[in-house]
Every structure is written in C-alpha cells, then in structure tokens.
Amino acid sequence: MIRNVIAALAVTIGCFGATSVQANSDLQSAVDLWLQGDDRQSLQMLADLAAEGDANARLLLARIETADLGPSPYRQSLDRSAARDLFRYKDFSPFGRSWLFVEAQQGNELAQALMQAKSAEPDLELIDRLNKFGEHQATDRPTRIVALYGDQGLRDELAEDEAVMQDLLPYLAYLSGTSEHRGDGVAALRHIQPNPVDTAQPDTLGMAGLLALGLGYGDVSPDNRWRTDVENWLMSAPSTKPVADLCKTQCSGQARACAFAFLAVSGGYFEVIRYDSPLETVIPQDQFLNSPRARLMVLRRAVLARTETNQNWLSDSPQLAQISSCAADLIQSERSKYR
C-alpha cells in the first residue's frame, strides 16, 4: 500500500523524471541482483514493481528490454508470451505496451525524452534535455542522428558543446570533414591516440577497416603499427572498462590481445564504446561499468554476434582464435550455456 502511494506521488509531482532509488529498497534489491547478472530474480522483481506503479522500475525494465546488448540464456529461453509478461504492460494487444510508452502517456518527461530519442530527426534540444536529466549515455543515438542527417551548422554546434559524448566526436568529424577512404575508422584512430595518421599507409587503412566494422574488415595482425596504440586505448579508456576488466580477470596472460579480440568481434570502435547503463537515473554509468553485468554483456554480446549473412557465429572465425585463444575459449564456454 505504501509503495502504491509513493508511486502515485511520483506520477503526480515527479513527472519530470524518475524518483530516487533510495526511496524504494525493493527496487535497490532488484537493481543489485541485476548488476550481479541474475536475470531470473531481478527481472521478475522489476516486473512486479512496474505493475504496482513504480516509475523507476518501469523505465529501467523498458530500457533493459531494448538496451541489453547481451541477453542472458534465461532471457533467450523465454517465449514471446513470457517475455511480454515480464517486460511490458499487460493489456489486450498481442505485444503489450512498453512501460516507456505508458510512462510517457502519463506525463513522465524523462520517458517522453527517451521515446523521442528513437526519432530520426536531428534535435540538439533533445540532446540537451537528456543531458540535464543525467541520461548522458542516452544521447548516443540522437548524437549519431545529428551527425548523419543534420546540416554542417548542427554538427559544428554539437561538436563544440562541452556535454557532447566524447566517444562520438570521431563520428561527427568523419561526417563533417573531407571525405577519406575508410574515413570512419581513420577518424576513430585519430581520436584514440595522439600521433599523426598517414592514410596512404596500408597499416593505417587495415586498422581503420577494423575500427570501422570489426572482424573480417581490417588488419588484425600483431605487427600492425597501430596495434599497440589501439590496445593501450582498450585497456585504459573509461568506456571500454568492462572489456579490459573481463580480459584482465579471465585472460591475464593475454589481456591485451583478448581486449583486441572483443573489439573485433563486437564490430569495431563505434560498437565497443557502447556498454552503457540502461538508465543512469537509477544506475549511474560508473556503477554499471564496474559491475559483473557489464562484463557479462561484453562476453554475451560476443557469444551472440553473427556474420552479416546471419548464417554463422562471428566468433567461430579462425581469425578470432588467432588474435586470442583465451577470448575464443571464453566465448565458446559461455555459448554452451545457451543450448
């Protein structure tokens, strides 16, 4: 009863966004379990809280449904009906309404902003609103939309904004400057290390291809002149901390090569930077990046990655084992849990 009163107040006076997690110990327990990697208990707890009206649980559940890059064996085992019951508002529609949609309809401004972030229209004001909510990672897609579809004035304005997602500056630079061969990967290479980049060199184009698209599209040779710089970045960048931590704990003797392997299998620079808290209002980014959940997401994403034709597991490529046999073994071991 008390929880329902709190939830009602949240809708009435807290429509600006989600309410404090500390106000609900049940929610905190669910969050703690989820961060430890326990989907079976945590998701059911969040579903129960969402059904009772908890705005934080609703938004978090909705974001987990779409933002988890490495769904667990438990989630993968759910049929459509069970997944709908777990993640969505129970109504008479075949798919159920997303809790994000329900909250947005009730006037929750954070939910409305997160819904708007799915739009294909460039919107600098939306990026600013999300940052003010504290949902910095949620600006990823709107930032990419400005880079893709905005005019040069919008790109320049966003690039000069101190709040812009720094990891996406290469994307803005690539789409704003003079066209270059493998320019997206070249822009990433310039961003992650300080040395001049000569695009006439085969080593540079090889590494740029890998940074742009991942395994199968570039040079994975240990002799590539940029390999050490890329590994240094992987092992030290805040956004790739889950990758570095996973490899340090599981592949200590091959930690750097392991991190490079996960960069490759995840799809390159612009994908490996996106291990994020689903909802920073509830789970701050630093807390998420340091959690077992983040490391599991790195591993499970690699487990589930397929080739472009969707016919084969990307991690079955001989190239991956050549980069790091430890990373390849980790992925194969985790994949066995999905059968």
N, C-alpha and C positions, 0 to 999 in steps of 0.2 A: 504494500500500500504506500509506504514512504517513498519507495523507488518511483512509483507511478506519479506521485505528487511532484517529485524532483523533475521527472521527465516533462510533466505538464508545464512546470515553471520554465524549463529550458525552451519549450516551444513559444511560450508567451513573452518572456523577457530576454531570452538568449538566442533569438533568431539570427543575430549577427553571425553566429558560428556555433561550433560545438562547445559543450560545457567542460569544466575541469575534470580530468580523470580522477583526481584525488577525492572528488565528491562521491565516488562510487567504487568501493573496494571490490565488488564483484567484477566490475569492468577491469580493474587493475589485475585481478587474478587471471582473467581471460587473456589479457594482453601478455602477462608474464608467461603463461603457458604457450601462447602462440610464438613468442620470441624464442622459446626453448625448442620449438619445432613440433609441438603437439597439436596437430590439427583436429584430431578426433574430439578431444575435450574442449579446446579453446573455441572452435568454430560453433559448436553447439551452445556453449555459454553465451557467445556473442549473439547467436540467433535468438536465444531466449530473451536476452536483454533488449534486442531490437524489437521483438514482438511486444514487449512491455512498454516501449516508447522511449528508450534511451537513445538520444540523438547521436552521441559519440559512437555507440555500438553500431548504430545503423550506418553511419558514414564509413566507419572502419571496415565493416563487413562488406559494404559495396565496393570499397577500394581494393580490398583483398581479392575479391572475386575477379577483378579485371587487371590488377597490377602485380599479382604474384607471378613472377617470371618462371618459377619452378614449382608447379603444383605437386603436392606430395602424392605418394602411392594411394593414400586414403582418399584424397580428392579425386584422383583419376579413377578410382573404383566406383564412384557414385554414379548412379544412372541419372537421367535428366530430371526425373521427378524428385529424387532425393536432393540433388543439387539445388533445385528450385526451392524446395522447402527449407534448405539450410541458409541460402543466401538472399532470398527475396521475400517481399511482402506477399502473404498468401491471399490471393484473390481468385477470381474465376477465369482469368486469362491463362492460356496454355503455358506461358513462360513466367508469369508473375511479374510484378513491377519491381524494379530496382529500388532499394531503400534510398538511394541517392535521389531518385525521381520523387519518391514520396516526401522526403525531407524538403526538397526544393519547392514542391507544391505547397508545403506548409509554411513557407516563408523563410526557411533557413538560408541565409545569404551565402554561407560557405558552400552549401550544397549547390546553390544556384551557380556560383562561380565555377565549381568543379564540373558541373554539367556543361557550362558554356565553354570550358576548356576543350571539349570534344569538337568544337566548331572548326570549320576550315577557313574562317575569316580572320585575317590579321587583326590583332586587337592589343595594342600596347596598354590600354587602360585595364584590361583583364589581367595582364601580367602584373601590373602594379597592385591590383586588388589582391591577387593570390599571395604576393609577397607580404602585403600588410596583414593578411590572415596568418602568416607564418608558414604557408604551404609553398616554400621555395621550390621544392622538387616538382611540384605540380605545374610549374611554369615551363617544364621541358617541352611538351607538345606545342603550347602557344608560341614559344620562342622559335621552334622549328617552323611553325606556320608563317611567322613573320619573315623568317629567312627565305622560305620557299615562295610565298605569294605576296609579300609586302613589297612596296617600291623601295628605291635606294634610300629615300629620306627616312622611312620607318626603320630600315636596317641600321642606318647610321645612328639614329636616335637610341635604338635599343642597345647597340654595341657600346655607346657612351654611358649608359645607365650603370651606376655602381652596383645595382642589385641584380644585374643580368647574370644568369647562370654561367659561370666562368668556363665550365667544361664545353659549352656550346659556342663559345667565341670562334673556334675554327669553322663551325658550320656557317656562321654569319660571314666570316672572312671569305670562305670558299665561294659563297653565292653573291658576294659583293664586289670582289676584285676581278682582275683579268683572268679569263679562262685559262686553266692549265691542265695538262694531261694528268689524270688521276688527282685532280685538284683537291678533292675532299680529303684524301689520305695525306697529301702534301701539307695541307693546312693543319691537320692533326699533328703531323710530325714537327712542324714549326712550333706548334703550341706546347708540346710536352718536353722540349729540350731547347737550349739556347743557341746552338750552333747554326751557321748558315746552311741552307738546304739547296743543293745543286740538283735541279730536276733533270739534268742531262745524264746523270749517273744511273746505271742500271740498278745499283744497290738501293738508291733512293726510290726509284719507281717500284721496285719489288716490295720494299717496306710500305710504301704508300698504298699499294694494292691490298696488302694485308690489313692495314689500318682502316681502309675504306670498307672492306667487305668480309674480311676474315679468311678462314681456312679455305684453300683452293684458289685464292685470288691474288696471291703475292708470294714473296720470298720468306720462307721460314728457316733459312739456313743459319746456323750459329756463326757463320763467317760474315754475315751481312754487317756492314759497317755501323748500322743503326741499331743492331740487336741489343747491345749493352744499354744504350740510351732508353730504348723502349722498356726493357726490363727494369731499369732504375726507376722509371716513372711508375710502372705497375706496382713495384714494391714500396713506393712512398706516397703516391697520390691519395688524398682522403677518399675520393670516390671509388677507388679500387681496393680499399682496405679489406673487404671481405675476401677478395681473391688472394691477396697477399697472406692474410691470416690463415685461410684454408691451406694454402700451399706450405706455409711455414710449419703448421702443425701436422700435416699429413705427408708431406714430401720434403722434409727438411734438407735432405741432400740434393734435391732437385728443385728447390723452392722457386728459383728464378725461372728455370725452364718450364716448371709447372704453371706459373703465372702467365707466361707467354702462350702456353698451350690453351689456357682458358680464355685468353684474349682472342686467340684464333677461332676457337670453337663457338664463342659467343657471338661472333660476327664483326669483330674489329673494334676500333676505338669508340665509335658512336653508339655502340651497344654495351660495351663493358663498363661504361661510365654510369649506367642506369640501374644500379642496385640501390633502390631507394625505399625509405619508409613509405608505406601506403598512405599514411595520414599523419603529418608531422604535428598536428594539433594534439594528437593522442600519443604518438610515438616519435619523439624527436629524432632527427636524422642520425646524430651521433650515437644515440642508444641503439638504433636499428643496425647501423654499420658494424657495431661491436657485438652483435648478438649471434647465437648459433643459427637463427633463422636466416640471416643474411648469407652466412657461409653455405647453408643448405640450398639457398636459392641459386647461388653460383653453381654448385655441383648439379643440382637437379635440372637447371636450365641446360647445362651441357648434356645431361642424360637424354633430354627430350628433343634436342636440336636435330633437325633433319636437313638433308640436302635440298637444293632448290626444287627438285622434282618431287620431293616428299616421299621418295622411294626407299632411301637408305638413311641409317643413322649417321650423322656427320662425324660422330666420334669414332666410327669404325674405319675412318680413313687411315691408311698406313702412315700418313704424314703426322698425325697426332701422336702416335706412339713414338715416332722418330724424334719429335720435339721433347716429349716427356713420357717415358713409360709409366712413371708413377701416376701422372694425371690420367692417362688412359686406363690404368688399372682401377683407379678410384671411380671413374665413370662407369666402367663395366660392373664393378661391385654394387654400386648404387642402382644400376639399371635392373639387376636381378630382383630387387625388391618390388618392382612394378609388375612382375609376372604372376 
